[in-house]
Amino acid sequence: MTDRDLFMLRTALLQAFLEDHEYDGLLLSRADNFAMATGGKRNYVSLHADQGASSLYVPRKGRPCFVGNAIEATRQMAEELGPLGCGSHVFPWYEGDAAAVLQREFGGTLASDDGSMGPNVHGDLAALRALLTEAELEKYRALGRLAAEAVSATLRAVEPGMTEADIAARLVAEGAGRHCHVPVALVAADERIRAFRHPLPTLPPLTGLHREKRVEGYVMVAAGFLREGLVVSMTRFKRVGRLPEGVEDAYTRICAVDARVQAATRPGRTLGEVFGDCRQAYGALGFDVEEWHNHHQGGATGYAGRTAKGGPGVSFPILPPQWRETLETRTDAPNTALGMAFAWNPSAPGVKSEDTFLLLEDGTTEIVTGTPGLGYVDLGAIPGCPTDIRKSAMAT
């Protein structure tokens, strides 16, 4: 499938969304939605901003077009949108903005993903940020391999006495060396693993004295990798010394919770239903039944770290049939495979389990962040745990 073929599929999905919601056009300015709509193209200058530097306008009928200033138009039309067959609406950098340009040139009911024009439909687009075509499933497999390589290389470099900041720097470097951005680089050593669920690595101050945290017994590395708009998340541990009492057993059990949740993630269910199974798994595997209160449990990923999180009563649908029907009626490629990606991350004091996996329409799941070099937890020893799902052991 070419970039242009993928763009046509994404456009068909967006135009179906516009029809369903009775909008005549949609302005996409956020970097995640721009990537989703274009199959991974970039409209950002700063990676750390949600808002891109230019926009894509998608009409209910007709071809999408670039909307932005002359600074961005040159590269965008040469390298990103021009090869896809997009039109363009260009304005001077010192005059106007995308919403103002569109409202002068187009009538009807218009919407945007940032509230700059009509209703803000960013939340409504979560389903499309989560939906993956055949080409995007292949991209996910490739990105998962790169992420697993980067994390494995980082863990190999960890030695007793190494600082959290140096481990994080190695993680980012390993990702960058594989042409991936690493927007999430969480590192915790020893007691900080138990204390914090989102542990930014300790850093020395620019001025003054501060004792950096160094790993003595074990370390947790949690990372997010971004490329072509898609995000892979994973967490791994390395033991370099003595583990605190009970951690090894707790790690096996939290991996079993993760495996149960993966097995419960099936087409036709909702994230809320899977979350209910997650809650039950905590108690069944010896954790406090309220442990889920201490950290979100993850959910669907795709063109965002989490396109939608699982939680009590969350109605977000898992692979609903409507999108297959959309492609069958709107495109000449009705047989393309569809899927979604998920990254659940159950955790308990001192332990966590997280992989990114694909879910296909037939219910098949496939972990894309596998690290076989680390070995696997023996889930078969835990009653009622799916043994065909493999979770990585701690590195040593």
C-alpha positions as CSV (number, residue, x, y, z in Angstrom):
1,M,0.0,0.0,0.0
2,T,1.4,3.4,-1.0
3,D,1.3,6.5,1.1
4,R,-1.3,7.9,-1.2
5,D,-3.4,4.7,-0.9
6,L,-3.3,5.0,2.9
7,F,-4.2,8.6,2.7
8,M,-7.3,7.8,0.6
9,L,-8.4,5.3,3.2
10,R,-8.0,7.7,6.1
11,T,-9.8,10.4,4.1
12,A,-12.7,8.0,3.5
13,L,-13.0,7.4,7.2
14,L,-12.9,11.1,8.0
15,Q,-15.5,11.9,5.4
16,A,-17.8,9.2,6.8
17,F,-17.3,10.9,10.2
18,L,-18.3,14.2,8.7
19,E,-21.5,12.7,7.2
20,D,-22.4,11.0,10.4
21,H,-22.1,14.2,12.4
22,E,-23.5,16.5,9.7
23,Y,-20.4,18.7,9.3
24,D,-19.4,20.1,6.0
25,G,-15.7,20.3,6.8
26,L,-13.1,19.7,9.4
27,L,-9.9,21.6,10.3
28,L,-7.2,19.4,11.8
29,S,-4.4,21.3,13.5
30,R,-3.3,19.0,16.4
31,A,-0.2,16.9,15.5
32,D,-1.8,13.6,16.5
33,N,-4.9,14.2,14.4
34,F,-2.9,15.5,11.4
35,A,-0.8,12.3,11.6
36,M,-3.9,10.1,11.9
37,A,-5.5,11.8,8.8
38,T,-2.5,11.6,6.7
39,G,-1.1,8.2,7.6
40,G,1.8,9.6,9.7
41,K,2.8,12.9,8.1
42,R,4.2,15.7,10.3
43,N,2.8,19.2,10.8
44,Y,4.8,20.1,14.0
45,V,7.9,22.1,14.6
46,S,8.1,21.5,18.3
47,L,7.6,17.9,19.3
48,H,6.5,19.0,22.8
49,A,3.4,20.9,21.6
50,D,0.0,19.4,20.9
51,Q,-0.7,22.0,18.3
52,G,1.0,21.8,14.9
53,A,2.4,24.6,12.9
54,S,0.0,24.0,10.0
55,S,-3.4,22.3,9.4
56,L,-5.3,20.0,7.1
57,Y,-8.8,20.8,6.0
58,V,-11.0,17.8,5.1
59,P,-14.3,18.6,3.3
60,R,-17.2,16.3,3.4
61,K,-16.7,15.9,-0.4
62,G,-13.7,16.6,-2.5
63,R,-10.0,16.5,-1.8
64,P,-8.3,17.7,1.5
65,C,-5.9,20.6,1.5
66,F,-3.1,22.1,3.3
67,V,-3.9,25.3,5.3
68,G,-1.0,27.3,6.7
69,N,1.4,30.1,6.3
70,A,4.1,30.4,3.6
71,I,6.9,29.2,6.0
72,E,5.3,25.8,6.4
73,A,3.8,25.5,2.9
74,T,7.2,25.0,1.1
75,R,8.2,21.9,3.0
76,Q,4.7,20.6,3.6
77,M,3.7,20.6,-0.1
78,A,7.1,19.3,-1.2
79,E,7.5,16.5,1.4
80,E,4.3,15.8,3.2
81,L,1.0,16.7,1.6
82,G,1.8,17.5,-2.0
83,P,2.8,13.9,-2.9
84,L,-0.6,12.8,-1.5
85,G,-2.5,15.0,-4.0
86,C,-3.6,17.7,-1.5
87,G,-4.6,21.2,-2.5
88,S,-3.4,24.2,-0.5
89,H,-4.5,27.5,1.0
90,V,-1.5,29.6,1.9
91,F,-1.3,32.9,3.8
92,P,1.6,35.2,5.0
93,W,2.9,34.2,8.4
94,Y,2.1,37.7,9.7
95,E,-1.5,37.7,8.5
96,G,-4.5,35.6,9.7
97,D,-4.7,32.0,10.7
98,A,-6.1,28.7,9.3
99,A,-9.5,29.1,10.8
100,A,-9.9,32.7,9.5
101,V,-8.8,31.6,6.0
102,L,-11.3,28.7,5.9
103,Q,-14.2,30.8,7.2
104,R,-13.7,33.3,4.5
105,E,-13.6,30.7,1.7
106,F,-16.0,28.0,2.8
107,G,-19.6,28.0,4.1
108,G,-21.6,25.4,5.8
109,T,-21.2,23.8,9.2
110,L,-17.5,23.5,10.0
111,A,-15.7,21.9,12.9
112,S,-12.1,21.7,14.2
113,D,-10.0,19.7,16.6
114,D,-8.9,22.6,18.7
115,G,-12.0,24.8,19.0
116,S,-10.7,27.4,16.6
117,M,-13.6,26.9,14.3
118,G,-17.0,25.5,15.2
119,P,-17.3,22.6,17.7
120,N,-14.1,21.0,19.1
121,V,-14.4,17.4,18.0
122,H,-11.0,16.1,19.2
123,G,-12.6,13.7,21.7
124,D,-15.0,12.4,19.0
125,L,-12.0,11.6,16.8
126,A,-10.5,9.1,19.3
127,A,-12.1,6.2,17.5
128,L,-10.3,7.1,14.3
129,R,-7.0,7.7,16.1
130,A,-7.3,4.2,17.4
131,L,-8.3,2.5,14.2
132,L,-5.5,1.0,12.1
133,T,-5.4,-0.2,8.5
134,E,-3.3,-3.0,7.2
135,A,-0.4,-0.6,6.4
136,E,-0.5,0.9,9.8
137,L,-0.5,-2.6,11.5
138,E,2.7,-3.3,9.6
139,K,4.2,0.0,10.7
140,Y,3.3,-0.9,14.3
141,R,5.2,-4.2,14.0
142,A,8.2,-2.4,12.8
143,L,8.0,0.3,15.5
144,G,7.5,-2.3,18.2
145,R,10.7,-4.1,17.1
146,L,12.7,-0.8,17.2
147,A,11.3,0.0,20.6
148,A,12.2,-3.4,22.0
149,E,15.7,-3.1,20.6
150,A,16.1,0.3,22.2
151,V,14.9,-0.8,25.6
152,S,16.9,-4.0,25.5
153,A,20.1,-2.1,24.6
154,T,19.4,0.4,27.4
155,L,19.0,-2.4,30.0
156,R,22.3,-4.0,28.8
157,A,24.1,-0.8,29.6
158,V,22.7,-0.5,33.2
159,E,25.2,-1.2,35.9
160,P,25.1,-0.9,39.7
161,G,25.7,2.7,40.7
162,M,24.4,4.2,37.4
163,T,22.2,7.3,37.8
164,E,18.6,7.4,36.7
165,A,19.4,10.4,34.5
166,D,22.1,8.6,32.7
167,I,19.8,5.6,32.1
168,A,17.2,7.9,30.7
169,A,19.8,9.6,28.5
170,R,20.8,6.2,27.2
171,L,17.2,5.3,26.5
172,V,16.6,8.5,24.5
173,A,19.8,8.0,22.6
174,E,18.9,4.4,21.7
175,G,15.6,5.5,20.5
176,A,17.0,8.4,18.4
177,G,19.6,6.0,16.9
178,R,16.7,4.1,15.5
179,H,15.0,7.3,14.2
180,C,12.4,7.3,16.9
181,H,11.3,10.1,19.2
182,V,11.1,9.1,22.9
183,P,8.4,11.4,24.4
184,V,8.2,9.3,27.5
185,A,11.3,8.3,29.4
186,L,10.5,7.3,32.9
187,V,13.2,5.7,35.1
188,A,13.1,4.8,38.8
189,A,15.6,2.9,40.9
190,D,14.8,0.8,44.0
191,E,12.5,2.6,46.5
192,R,11.4,5.2,43.9
193,I,9.7,2.3,41.9
194,R,7.5,1.7,44.9
195,A,6.9,5.3,45.7
196,F,5.9,6.7,42.2
197,R,3.9,5.4,39.3
198,H,5.2,8.1,36.9
199,P,8.8,8.5,38.0
200,L,10.6,11.1,36.1
201,P,14.3,10.4,36.5
202,T,16.1,12.4,39.2
203,L,18.2,15.2,37.8
204,P,21.0,17.3,39.3
205,P,20.2,21.0,39.6
206,L,21.9,23.3,37.1
207,T,23.5,25.1,40.1
208,G,24.1,23.8,43.6
209,L,24.6,20.3,45.0
210,H,22.1,17.5,44.8
211,R,22.6,13.7,45.3
212,E,21.3,11.9,42.2
213,K,19.5,8.6,42.6
214,R,21.7,5.6,41.6
215,V,20.5,2.1,41.1
216,E,21.5,-0.5,43.7
217,G,19.0,-3.4,43.5
218,Y,16.8,-3.0,40.5
219,V,15.5,-0.4,38.0
220,M,12.3,0.2,36.0
221,V,12.4,1.7,32.6
222,A,9.1,2.8,31.1
223,A,9.2,4.4,27.6
224,G,7.0,5.7,24.8
225,F,8.4,5.6,21.2
226,L,6.9,7.8,18.4
227,R,7.4,7.5,14.7
228,E,5.1,8.5,11.8
229,G,2.5,9.5,14.4
230,L,2.2,6.0,16.0
231,V,3.1,5.4,19.6
232,V,4.5,2.2,21.2
233,S,4.6,2.0,25.0
234,M,6.5,-0.6,27.1
235,T,8.0,-1.1,30.5
236,R,10.9,-3.3,31.5
237,F,13.0,-4.0,34.7
238,K,16.6,-5.0,35.3
239,R,18.0,-6.6,38.5
240,V,21.5,-5.5,39.3
241,G,21.6,-6.4,43.0
242,R,19.3,-7.7,45.7
243,L,15.6,-7.4,45.1
244,P,13.3,-6.2,48.0
245,E,11.4,-9.0,49.6
246,G,8.3,-10.0,47.7
247,V,9.1,-8.1,44.5
248,E,9.9,-11.1,42.4
249,D,6.6,-12.8,43.3
250,A,4.6,-9.6,42.8
251,Y,6.2,-9.1,39.4
252,T,5.1,-12.5,38.2
253,R,1.6,-11.8,39.5
254,I,1.3,-8.4,37.9
255,C,2.4,-9.9,34.6
256,A,-0.4,-12.4,35.0
257,V,-2.9,-9.5,35.5
258,D,-1.6,-8.0,32.2
259,A,-1.9,-11.3,30.4
260,R,-5.5,-11.7,31.6
261,V,-6.4,-8.2,30.4
262,Q,-4.9,-8.8,27.0
263,A,-6.9,-12.0,26.7
264,A,-10.0,-10.1,27.7
265,T,-9.5,-7.5,24.9
266,R,-11.7,-8.7,22.1
267,P,-13.6,-7.2,19.2
268,G,-17.2,-6.1,20.1
269,R,-16.4,-5.4,23.7
270,T,-15.9,-1.9,25.3
271,L,-12.9,-0.6,27.2
272,G,-15.1,-0.4,30.3
273,E,-15.9,-4.1,30.1
274,V,-12.2,-5.0,29.7
275,F,-11.5,-2.7,32.7
276,G,-14.0,-4.7,34.7
277,D,-12.0,-7.9,34.0
278,C,-8.8,-6.0,35.0
279,R,-10.3,-5.1,38.4
280,Q,-11.2,-8.7,39.0
281,A,-7.8,-9.9,38.0
282,Y,-6.1,-7.8,40.7
283,G,-8.1,-9.5,43.5
284,A,-7.8,-12.9,41.9
285,L,-4.0,-12.6,41.8
286,G,-3.5,-11.5,45.3
287,F,-3.4,-7.7,45.0
288,D,-5.5,-5.2,46.8
289,V,-8.8,-5.1,44.9
290,E,-8.6,-1.3,44.9
291,E,-5.1,-1.2,43.6
292,W,-6.3,0.2,40.2
293,H,-7.1,3.5,42.0
294,N,-3.4,4.3,42.2
295,H,-2.7,4.4,38.5
296,H,-4.6,4.4,35.2
297,Q,-4.6,1.0,33.6
298,G,-3.9,2.0,30.0
299,G,-6.1,1.2,27.1
300,A,-6.2,1.8,23.4
301,T,-3.3,3.4,21.7
302,G,-2.6,4.4,18.0
303,Y,-2.0,8.0,17.0
304,A,-1.5,9.0,20.7
305,G,0.0,7.4,23.7
306,R,-3.5,6.5,24.8
307,T,-6.3,7.3,22.4
308,A,-8.7,6.1,25.1
309,K,-8.2,4.8,28.6
310,G,-10.1,2.0,30.2
311,G,-12.1,2.9,33.2
312,P,-15.4,2.2,35.0
313,G,-18.3,2.5,32.5
314,V,-16.1,3.6,29.6
315,S,-18.2,2.9,26.4
316,F,-15.3,3.2,23.9
317,P,-15.9,0.3,21.4
318,I,-13.2,-2.2,20.4
319,L,-13.1,-2.7,16.7
320,P,-16.8,-2.0,15.9
321,P,-18.0,-3.3,12.5
322,Q,-19.0,0.2,11.2
323,W,-15.5,1.0,10.0
324,R,-15.3,-2.1,7.9
325,E,-18.7,-1.2,6.4
326,T,-17.4,2.3,5.7
327,L,-14.4,1.1,3.7
328,E,-16.5,-1.4,1.8
329,T,-18.9,1.3,0.6
330,R,-16.5,4.2,0.1
331,T,-13.3,2.8,-1.3
332,D,-12.1,0.3,-3.9
333,A,-10.0,-1.5,-1.2
334,P,-12.7,-3.1,0.9
335,N,-10.5,-6.1,1.9
336,T,-7.9,-4.2,3.8
337,A,-7.2,-5.7,7.3
338,L,-8.3,-3.5,10.2
339,G,-7.1,-3.6,13.8
340,M,-6.3,-1.6,16.9
341,A,-3.4,-1.4,19.2
342,F,-3.5,-1.5,23.0
343,A,-1.1,-0.8,25.9
344,W,-2.5,-1.9,29.2
345,N,-0.3,-1.2,32.2
346,P,-1.4,-2.8,35.5
347,S,0.9,-1.9,38.4
348,A,1.3,-2.4,42.1
349,P,3.9,-1.1,44.6
350,G,7.3,-1.8,43.1
351,V,6.1,-3.6,40.0
352,K,4.4,-3.0,36.6
353,S,3.7,-4.8,33.4
354,E,3.3,-3.0,30.0
355,D,3.5,-4.1,26.4
356,T,1.9,-2.8,23.2
357,F,-0.1,-5.4,21.3
358,L,-2.2,-5.5,18.2
359,L,-5.8,-6.8,18.1
360,L,-7.1,-8.1,14.7
361,E,-10.7,-8.6,13.6
362,D,-10.6,-12.3,14.2
363,G,-9.7,-11.7,17.9
364,T,-6.0,-12.6,17.4
365,T,-3.6,-10.6,19.6
366,E,0.1,-10.0,18.8
367,I,2.6,-8.3,21.2
368,V,4.8,-6.1,19.1
369,T,7.2,-5.1,21.9
370,G,8.5,-8.6,22.7
371,T,11.9,-8.9,24.2
372,P,12.8,-12.6,24.0
373,G,16.4,-12.0,25.0
374,L,15.2,-11.3,28.5
375,G,13.4,-14.6,28.9
376,Y,9.8,-15.0,30.1
377,V,7.8,-15.1,33.3
378,D,6.4,-18.6,34.0
379,L,2.7,-17.7,33.7
380,G,1.8,-21.4,33.3
381,A,2.4,-21.8,37.0
382,I,-0.4,-19.4,37.8
383,P,-3.9,-21.1,37.7
384,G,-6.3,-19.6,35.2
385,C,-3.7,-17.5,33.4
386,P,-3.5,-17.6,29.6
387,T,-0.3,-19.5,28.8
388,D,-0.1,-18.5,25.1
389,I,0.6,-14.8,26.1
390,R,4.2,-14.3,27.0
391,K,5.4,-11.6,29.3
392,S,9.1,-10.7,29.6
393,A,11.1,-11.5,32.8
394,M,13.3,-9.0,34.5
395,A,16.7,-8.6,32.9
396,T,19.7,-9.6,34.9
